[in-house]
């Protein structure tokens, strides 16, 4: 697993995201561990190296 720190786009708390390097393109939604608001993640990897990471807020 790869580790990547990011800020929640809702509460701005820094958090750690574990990323499975065996999947080259990932798009999923998870709730923030601090404020529980939904975040949509877009992640791309190339040869197990992180090339793109985006954490976008989902409005409620």
Beta strands, then each sheet from edge to edge (+ up, - down):
strand 1: 2-7
strand 2: 14-19
strand 3: 25-31
strand 4: 38-46
strand 5: 49-57
sheet 1: 1+ 2-
sheet 2: 3+ 4- 5+
end
